[in-house]
Amino acid sequence: MISGKGATSAWNSQGFIKREGFQSLLPGGNRAKAQFSRCVLDCVYDEANNIFHVLDMIEWEGIAYKDLPFASRLHVLQQKLPNGPSLDCSFRVVDYRQCTPSNLVELALGPVLARHANGLGMIDTEAMLRNPDIKTVYQ
């Protein structure tokens, strides 16, 4: 998802537009905040509930975060993201837990998976983000 120039747009993993030109409270994501800043997030869109579940932050207010360790990106994201209703949709940072045997057992046996039918995803927090060609999508 990219916000800038007064609008926010979301693409699927194949590069096709999922939602185009909607208003959000992300930097540059609405006409009132159409400064020269932009935001690039990695999200999963829950169409039924109109919620973007944010997995990672690549850029915020024009500052690239892709080279920072995942824990640092997550911390900044949790501080900056407007959780809850955001004009035309909502944003939520997904719940992250360290991948330990006890956490996996707790998740498998607890109520979390019952509420989230899609299951759980695992992220290698040591992996670096590849450098996406954002300019071709954004221009």
C-alpha positions as a Markdown table, in Angstrom:
| # | Residue | x | y | z |
|---|---|---|---|---|
| 1 | Met | 0.0 | 0.0 | 0.0 |
| 2 | Ile | 1.2 | 3.5 | -0.9 |
| 3 | Ser | -0.1 | 6.8 | 0.3 |
| 4 | Gly | 0.9 | 10.1 | -1.2 |
| 5 | Lys | -0.2 | 13.0 | -3.3 |
| 6 | Gly | -3.5 | 13.1 | -1.3 |
| 7 | Ala | -4.7 | 9.5 | -1.8 |
| 8 | Thr | -3.9 | 6.0 | -0.8 |
| 9 | Ser | -3.8 | 2.9 | -3.1 |
| 10 | Ala | -3.3 | -0.8 | -2.4 |
| 11 | Trp | -2.0 | -3.5 | -4.7 |
| 12 | Asn | -2.1 | -7.2 | -4.5 |
| 13 | Ser | 1.1 | -9.3 | -4.6 |
| 14 | Gln | 0.9 | -9.6 | -8.4 |
| 15 | Gly | 0.9 | -5.8 | -8.8 |
| 16 | Phe | -2.8 | -5.3 | -9.7 |
| 17 | Ile | -4.7 | -2.5 | -8.0 |
| 18 | Lys | -6.9 | -3.8 | -5.2 |
| 19 | Arg | -8.2 | -0.4 | -4.0 |
| 20 | Glu | -7.3 | 2.9 | -5.7 |
| 21 | Gly | -7.4 | 6.5 | -4.6 |
| 22 | Phe | -9.1 | 6.2 | -1.2 |
| 23 | Gln | -8.6 | 8.6 | 1.7 |
| 24 | Ser | -6.5 | 7.5 | 4.8 |
| 25 | Leu | -4.8 | 9.1 | 7.7 |
| 26 | Leu | -1.4 | 7.8 | 6.5 |
| 27 | Pro | 1.2 | 10.5 | 5.6 |
| 28 | Gly | 0.1 | 12.0 | 2.3 |
| 29 | Gly | -2.9 | 9.8 | 2.2 |
| 30 | Asn | -5.7 | 12.4 | 2.0 |
| 31 | Arg | -6.3 | 15.8 | 0.6 |
| 32 | Ala | -5.8 | 17.5 | 4.0 |
| 33 | Lys | -2.4 | 15.8 | 4.4 |
| 34 | Ala | -1.2 | 15.9 | 0.8 |
| 35 | Gln | 2.2 | 17.2 | 1.7 |
| 36 | Phe | 5.2 | 15.9 | -0.1 |
| 37 | Ser | 5.4 | 12.9 | 2.2 |
| 38 | Arg | 4.3 | 9.4 | 1.5 |
| 39 | Cys | 4.0 | 6.0 | 3.2 |
| 40 | Val | 4.7 | 2.5 | 2.0 |
| 41 | Leu | 3.3 | -0.4 | 4.0 |
| 42 | Asp | 3.1 | -4.2 | 3.6 |
| 43 | Cys | -0.5 | -5.2 | 4.5 |
| 44 | Val | -3.1 | -7.9 | 4.2 |
| 45 | Tyr | -6.5 | -6.5 | 3.4 |
| 46 | Asp | -9.6 | -7.9 | 5.1 |
| 47 | Glu | -12.2 | -6.9 | 2.5 |
| 48 | Ala | -15.2 | -8.1 | 4.6 |
| 49 | Asn | -14.3 | -5.8 | 7.5 |
| 50 | Asn | -12.5 | -3.1 | 5.5 |
| 51 | Ile | -9.3 | -3.5 | 7.6 |
| 52 | Phe | -5.7 | -3.4 | 6.5 |
| 53 | His | -3.6 | -5.6 | 8.8 |
| 54 | Val | -0.2 | -4.1 | 8.6 |
| 55 | Leu | 2.7 | -6.6 | 8.5 |
| 56 | Asp | 5.6 | -4.2 | 8.0 |
| 57 | Met | 6.7 | -0.6 | 7.2 |
| 58 | Ile | 8.9 | 0.2 | 4.3 |
| 59 | Glu | 8.7 | 4.0 | 4.3 |
| 60 | Trp | 7.0 | 6.6 | 6.5 |
| 61 | Glu | 6.8 | 10.3 | 5.7 |
| 62 | Gly | 9.4 | 9.8 | 3.0 |
| 63 | Ile | 11.9 | 8.2 | 5.3 |
| 64 | Ala | 13.0 | 4.7 | 4.3 |
| 65 | Tyr | 12.9 | 2.1 | 7.1 |
| 66 | Lys | 13.6 | -1.0 | 4.9 |
| 67 | Asp | 17.2 | -1.3 | 6.0 |
| 68 | Leu | 16.5 | -1.2 | 9.8 |
| 69 | Pro | 16.1 | -4.5 | 11.7 |
| 70 | Phe | 12.5 | -5.8 | 11.9 |
| 71 | Ala | 12.2 | -5.0 | 15.6 |
| 72 | Ser | 13.0 | -1.4 | 15.0 |
| 73 | Arg | 10.6 | -1.1 | 12.1 |
| 74 | Leu | 7.8 | -2.7 | 14.2 |
| 75 | His | 8.5 | -0.4 | 17.1 |
| 76 | Val | 8.3 | 2.8 | 14.9 |
| 77 | Leu | 5.2 | 1.4 | 13.1 |
| 78 | Gln | 3.4 | 0.8 | 16.4 |
| 79 | Gln | 4.2 | 4.4 | 17.5 |
| 80 | Lys | 3.1 | 6.0 | 14.3 |
| 81 | Leu | 0.2 | 4.0 | 12.8 |
| 82 | Pro | -3.3 | 5.4 | 13.4 |
| 83 | Asn | -4.9 | 2.2 | 14.7 |
| 84 | Gly | -8.6 | 2.1 | 14.3 |
| 85 | Pro | -10.9 | 3.9 | 11.9 |
| 86 | Ser | -9.0 | 6.0 | 9.4 |
| 87 | Leu | -11.4 | 7.8 | 7.0 |
| 88 | Asp | -12.2 | 5.2 | 4.4 |
| 89 | Cys | -10.8 | 2.1 | 6.2 |
| 90 | Ser | -9.1 | 0.9 | 9.4 |
| 91 | Phe | -5.5 | -0.1 | 10.0 |
| 92 | Arg | -4.2 | -2.6 | 12.6 |
| 93 | Val | -0.7 | -3.7 | 13.3 |
| 94 | Val | -0.7 | -7.5 | 13.4 |
| 95 | Asp | 0.1 | -9.2 | 16.7 |
| 96 | Tyr | 3.7 | -10.4 | 16.7 |
| 97 | Arg | 5.1 | -13.0 | 19.1 |
| 98 | Gln | 8.5 | -14.7 | 19.2 |
| 99 | Cys | 8.4 | -18.2 | 17.6 |
| 100 | Thr | 9.1 | -20.4 | 20.6 |
| 101 | Pro | 7.6 | -23.8 | 21.3 |
| 102 | Ser | 5.5 | -22.5 | 24.2 |
| 103 | Asn | 4.1 | -19.6 | 22.1 |
| 104 | Leu | 3.2 | -22.0 | 19.3 |
| 105 | Val | 1.4 | -24.3 | 21.7 |
| 106 | Glu | -0.4 | -21.4 | 23.2 |
| 107 | Leu | -1.5 | -20.1 | 19.8 |
| 108 | Ala | -2.6 | -23.6 | 18.6 |
| 109 | Leu | -4.6 | -24.3 | 21.7 |
| 110 | Gly | -5.8 | -20.9 | 22.5 |
| 111 | Pro | -8.6 | -18.6 | 21.2 |
| 112 | Val | -6.4 | -16.6 | 18.9 |
| 113 | Leu | -6.7 | -19.0 | 15.9 |
| 114 | Ala | -10.4 | -19.4 | 16.4 |
| 115 | Arg | -10.9 | -15.7 | 15.9 |
| 116 | His | -8.5 | -15.5 | 12.9 |
| 117 | Ala | -9.6 | -18.1 | 10.4 |
| 118 | Asn | -6.6 | -17.5 | 8.1 |
| 119 | Gly | -4.2 | -19.0 | 10.7 |
| 120 | Leu | -0.9 | -17.5 | 11.4 |
| 121 | Gly | 2.1 | -16.4 | 9.4 |
| 122 | Met | 5.7 | -16.6 | 10.3 |
| 123 | Ile | 8.2 | -13.9 | 9.6 |
| 124 | Asp | 12.0 | -14.2 | 9.6 |
| 125 | Thr | 12.9 | -11.1 | 11.6 |
| 126 | Glu | 16.5 | -11.4 | 10.4 |
| 127 | Ala | 15.7 | -11.3 | 6.7 |
| 128 | Met | 16.2 | -8.0 | 4.9 |
| 129 | Leu | 13.5 | -6.5 | 2.7 |
| 130 | Arg | 14.3 | -6.6 | -0.9 |
| 131 | Asn | 14.4 | -3.3 | -2.6 |
| 132 | Pro | 11.0 | -3.0 | -4.3 |
| 133 | Asp | 10.7 | -0.7 | -7.4 |
| 134 | Ile | 8.2 | 1.6 | -5.7 |
| 135 | Lys | 8.8 | 4.5 | -8.1 |
| 136 | Thr | 7.3 | 2.6 | -11.0 |
| 137 | Val | 4.1 | 2.0 | -9.0 |
| 138 | Tyr | 4.0 | 5.4 | -7.4 |
| 139 | Gln | 4.5 | 7.7 | -10.4 |
